[in-house]
Amino acid sequence: MSAVITVALPVFAIIAAGLTAGRLNLMSIADSAALNKFVFRIAMPAALFGLTAGTQPPGAEDLAIALSYGAAGLAAIFGAYFLSQPLFKLTGPEAGAHALSSTLGNAVFLGLPIALTMEGWARPFVTLMLIEGVAIIAIGSALLAPRKEGASFLNRMSGYIIGPFKNPLVIGMAAGFLYSAFGLPFSGPAETFFSLLGRAAGPTALFSLGLFLATQPPPPLRQVGGRVGAIAAMKMAVLPAMALGAAALFGVSDPHYLGALALFVFTPSGVGSFIMASQAGVYQTETAAAVSAATFISVLTISGVLVAFG
């Protein structure tokens, strides 16, 4: 429980700091947009590059939990995408933002600090972060892209394939993988540069989220309550159940790996989904509210994981 409080309370405090700055008119919605642009185009790609540039080849157990999360994550993001459109009358990009926030977790800024305190959890946790970065962020980027009216099927498909590689987050992750694949050293000033720049992504994004909430009129609960509830249910209940069920199916037995997987899937909706929705200009209020709501819920879920697997 102490690990959750130590990490979660500063997360809430940074969101509250952004909220306070907005309420006191110290900063505006234009400042929130500028902060989001910095996180999306500079800081978060640097964090993802630094994460992947020094990775080691995976082992058999790493592949098993990667498959467990990968299968569950794909089912969650596509399930949320296709179900949310008729259920909530969403456009394609809106459904993409809904699906991304239903799947993408706050692994980097909430889960990883906890995993690093648990013996044997860090390596499998980073493996899961890589899968999320490569698959979920890329797919979410494609689903968020606006549809071109009158475009042929081949043009739409090529857009879905090429589109994610225009996303700075995907570019940062892919560049890190290539750097690692060529066996280039990643230490000294280069590692320090990407580490320092990447650390700015989390607090800046959280502060921007609070600032956004403060500078927007509160939406009608009837309008967004169902959407936020659906996001929280998928992220905090359905996705974890599918991932842990898949782990049992794939024979994951190492308690450290099971603990890391449980921690990973029970992290709340990541602030990255709000950043990507903000850049696309859709579903910002819903994703911001979902991140806040799921983060409150995660105090209970992550505490449960630490009791069960710690």
matplotlib code that plots the C-alpha trace (Angstrom):
import matplotlib.pyplot as plt

x = [0.0, 2.9, 4.2, 0.8, 0.5, 4.1, 3.6, -0.1, -0.3, 2.2, 0.3, -2.9, -1.0, 0.4, -3.0, -4.3, -1.5, -2.6, -6.2, -5.3, -3.2, -6.3, -8.7, -6.5, -6.1, -2.4, -2.5, -5.0, -6.3, -3.7, -1.0, -2.5, -2.3, 1.3, 2.2, 0.5, 2.4, 5.7, 4.8, 3.5, 6.2, 9.3, 9.3, 7.3, 9.1, 12.4, 11.1, 10.1, 13.4, 15.3, 13.1, 13.7, 17.3, 18.8, 16.6, 17.8, 16.5, 13.4, 13.3, 10.6, 8.7, 8.9, 7.3, 4.5, 3.5, 3.9, 1.4, -0.9, -1.1, -0.9, -4.0, -5.9, -4.9, -6.0, -9.3, -9.9, -9.0, -10.9, -13.8, -14.1, -13.7, -16.5, -18.9, -18.6, -19.8, -23.3, -23.6, -22.6, -23.1, -19.4, -17.6, -14.6, -11.9, -14.0, -14.3, -10.6, -9.9, -12.5, -10.8, -7.3, -8.2, -9.9, -6.6, -3.5, -2.3, -0.3, 2.6, 5.5, 4.5, 2.6, 3.3, 7.0, 8.1, 6.2, 7.6, 11.1, 10.5, 9.4, 12.0, 11.9, 9.1, 11.1, 12.2, 8.8, 7.1, 9.4, 8.6, 4.9, 5.6, 7.3, 4.4, 2.0, 4.1, 4.5, 1.0, -1.5, -0.1, 0.3, -3.3, -4.7, -3.0, -4.5, -8.0, -7.8, -7.0, -9.9, -11.5, -11.1, -14.5, -14.6, -11.2, -10.8, -10.4, -6.7, -6.1, -7.8, -5.8, -2.5, -3.5, -4.0, -0.6, 1.4, -0.5, 0.9, 4.5, 3.8, 3.0, 6.0, 5.4, 5.6, 8.6, 10.4, 9.7, 10.7, 13.9, 14.8, 14.2, 16.4, 19.1, 19.0, 18.9, 22.2, 23.8, 24.8, 25.9, 23.4, 25.1, 26.9, 25.7, 23.2, 21.4, 21.4, 20.0, 17.1, 16.5, 16.3, 14.1, 11.9, 11.3, 9.6, 6.8, 5.0, 4.6, 4.0, 1.2, -0.4, -0.2, -1.7, -4.5, -5.4, -5.1, -7.4, -10.1, -9.9, -10.3, -13.3, -16.9, -17.9, -19.7, -23.2, -22.9, -25.6, -23.5, -20.1, -20.9, -21.7, -18.7, -16.3, -17.9, -17.4, -13.8, -13.1, -14.9, -12.9, -9.5, -9.9, -11.9, -12.3, -8.8, -7.1, -9.4, -8.6, -4.8, -4.6, -6.8, -4.5, -1.5, -3.0, -3.6, -0.1, 1.4, 2.9, 3.8, 6.7, 5.1, 7.3, 6.0, 2.4, 2.8, 4.3, 1.5, -1.2, 0.4, 0.6, -3.0, -4.4, -2.7, -5.3, -6.0, -2.8, -2.4, -1.0, -4.5, -5.5, -2.5, -3.2, -6.9, -5.9, -3.6, -6.4, -8.9, -11.5, -12.9, -10.7, -13.2, -14.1, -10.5, -9.4, -12.3, -11.5, -7.9, -8.9, -11.6, -9.4, -6.5, -8.7, -9.9, -6.3, -5.4, -7.6, -6.7, -2.9, -3.1, -4.8, -2.1, 0.6, -1.2, -1.9, 1.5, 3.9]
y = [0.0, 2.4, 2.1, 3.0, 6.1, 7.1, 7.1, 7.9, 10.9, 12.9, 12.0, 13.5, 16.5, 17.4, 17.2, 19.3, 21.9, 22.2, 22.5, 25.3, 27.2, 27.2, 28.2, 31.1, 32.2, 31.8, 29.8, 29.4, 26.7, 27.9, 27.1, 23.6, 23.1, 24.2, 21.8, 19.0, 19.7, 19.6, 16.3, 14.7, 15.9, 16.1, 14.7, 11.5, 10.3, 10.9, 8.8, 6.0, 6.1, 5.9, 3.0, 0.9, 1.8, -0.3, -3.3, -6.9, -9.8, -11.4, -14.9, -17.6, -16.2, -12.7, -13.9, -15.7, -12.6, -10.4, -12.7, -12.6, -8.9, -8.5, -10.7, -9.0, -5.5, -6.1, -7.5, -4.6, -1.8, -3.2, -4.3, -0.8, 0.8, -1.1, -1.2, 2.5, 3.7, 2.4, 2.5, 6.2, 7.5, 8.3, 9.2, 7.1, 9.3, 9.7, 5.9, 5.7, 8.0, 6.0, 2.7, 4.0, 5.3, 2.0, 0.1, 2.4, 2.3, 4.8, 2.3, 4.7, 7.3, 5.2, 1.5, 1.5, 3.2, 0.6, -2.3, -1.1, -1.5, -5.2, -7.9, -9.5, -7.4, -4.7, -6.8, -8.3, -5.0, -3.2, -6.0, -5.3, -1.6, -2.3, -4.3, -1.5, 1.1, -0.8, -2.2, -0.2, 3.3, 2.5, 1.1, 3.9, 6.4, 4.8, 4.7, 8.3, 9.4, 11.1, 9.1, 10.5, 10.7, 8.9, 7.3, 3.8, 0.7, 0.5, 4.1, 3.8, 0.7, 2.3, 5.2, 2.9, 1.3, 4.4, 6.8, 5.5, 6.0, 9.7, 9.7, 11.0, 8.4, 5.5, 7.1, 7.4, 3.8, 2.4, 4.5, 3.0, -0.5, 0.1, 1.6, -1.5, -3.9, -2.6, -3.1, 0.5, 1.5, 3.5, 5.1, 8.2, 11.6, 10.1, 8.1, 11.1, 13.4, 11.1, 10.3, 13.9, 15.0, 11.9, 12.6, 15.9, 14.0, 12.7, 15.7, 18.0, 15.8, 15.5, 19.2, 19.9, 17.5, 19.4, 22.7, 21.4, 20.3, 23.7, 25.7, 23.7, 24.0, 20.8, 18.5, 17.3, 14.1, 12.4, 13.1, 11.7, 9.5, 6.5, 6.9, 7.4, 4.4, 2.2, 3.3, 2.5, -0.8, -2.0, -0.7, -1.7, -4.9, -6.5, -6.0, -7.4, -10.4, -11.2, -10.7, -12.9, -15.5, -15.5, -15.8, -19.0, -20.3, -19.6, -21.2, -18.2, -19.6, -17.4, -15.4, -12.4, -12.3, -12.8, -10.0, -7.7, -8.5, -7.9, -4.6, -3.6, -4.3, -2.7, 0.6, 3.3, 4.9, 6.6, 10.4, 9.6, 8.9, 12.4, 13.8, 12.0, 12.9, 16.5, 16.5, 15.0, 17.5, 15.0, 13.4, 15.5, 16.0, 12.3, 11.1, 13.6, 12.5, 8.9, 9.3, 11.0, 8.4, 5.4, 6.8, 7.0, 3.4, 2.3, 3.0, 0.0, -2.2, -1.7, -2.2, -5.5, -6.6, -5.8, -7.8, -10.8, -11.0, -8.9]
z = [0.0, 0.8, -2.8, -4.2, -1.9, -2.6, -6.3, -6.7, -4.4, -6.4, -9.6, -8.1, -6.7, -10.1, -11.7, -8.8, -9.5, -13.1, -11.9, -9.5, -12.0, -14.3, -11.6, -10.6, -14.2, -14.0, -17.3, -20.1, -22.4, -25.0, -22.5, -22.1, -25.9, -26.0, -23.2, -24.9, -28.1, -26.2, -24.6, -27.8, -30.2, -28.0, -24.4, -24.8, -28.0, -26.1, -23.2, -25.5, -27.4, -24.2, -23.0, -26.1, -27.1, -24.3, -24.4, -24.4, -26.5, -24.8, -23.4, -23.5, -20.4, -21.9, -25.1, -23.2, -21.2, -24.4, -26.1, -23.1, -23.0, -26.8, -27.3, -24.6, -25.7, -29.3, -28.1, -25.8, -28.3, -31.2, -29.0, -27.5, -30.9, -32.6, -29.6, -28.7, -32.1, -32.0, -28.2, -27.8, -31.4, -31.9, -35.0, -36.1, -34.5, -31.3, -31.1, -31.7, -28.7, -26.6, -27.5, -26.8, -23.4, -22.7, -23.3, -23.0, -19.4, -17.2, -17.2, -17.6, -14.9, -12.4, -12.9, -13.6, -10.4, -8.5, -10.6, -9.9, -6.2, -6.6, -6.9, -10.4, -11.8, -13.7, -16.8, -17.6, -16.9, -19.5, -22.0, -21.6, -22.1, -25.4, -26.6, -25.6, -27.3, -30.6, -30.9, -28.9, -29.6, -33.3, -33.6, -31.5, -33.8, -36.8, -35.3, -34.3, -37.8, -39.7, -42.5, -46.0, -47.7, -51.1, -50.6, -52.0, -49.8, -50.7, -49.9, -46.5, -45.7, -46.7, -44.5, -41.6, -42.2, -42.9, -40.6, -37.3, -38.5, -38.7, -35.0, -33.0, -30.3, -32.7, -34.4, -31.0, -30.2, -33.7, -33.7, -30.3, -31.5, -34.6, -32.4, -30.1, -33.0, -34.4, -31.1, -30.6, -27.1, -25.2, -22.2, -21.0, -22.3, -24.8, -22.2, -19.8, -22.5, -23.3, -19.7, -18.6, -21.6, -21.2, -17.5, -18.4, -20.3, -17.3, -15.0, -17.9, -19.3, -15.9, -15.2, -18.6, -17.9, -14.7, -16.6, -19.3, -16.7, -15.1, -18.3, -19.7, -18.5, -16.8, -19.3, -18.5, -16.4, -18.5, -21.7, -20.6, -17.6, -19.6, -21.8, -18.9, -17.1, -20.2, -20.5, -16.8, -17.0, -20.0, -18.7, -15.0, -15.3, -18.7, -20.0, -16.8, -16.8, -20.5, -19.9, -16.8, -18.5, -21.5, -19.2, -17.7, -21.2, -22.4, -19.3, -17.5, -14.1, -12.8, -9.9, -10.7, -14.3, -13.2, -10.7, -13.3, -15.8, -13.1, -12.1, -15.8, -16.7, -13.5, -14.1, -14.9, -18.3, -19.3, -19.8, -23.2, -24.4, -23.4, -25.1, -28.4, -28.3, -27.7, -30.7, -32.8, -31.4, -30.4, -27.2, -24.9, -22.1, -22.0, -22.0, -19.4, -17.1, -17.7, -16.8, -13.5, -12.6, -13.4, -11.5, -8.3, -8.9, -9.4, -5.7, -4.9, -7.8, -7.5, -3.8, -4.4, -6.9, -4.4, -1.7, -4.0, -5.8, -3.7]

ax = plt.figure().add_subplot(projection="3d")
ax.plot(x, y, z, "-o")
ax.set_aspect("equal")
plt.show()
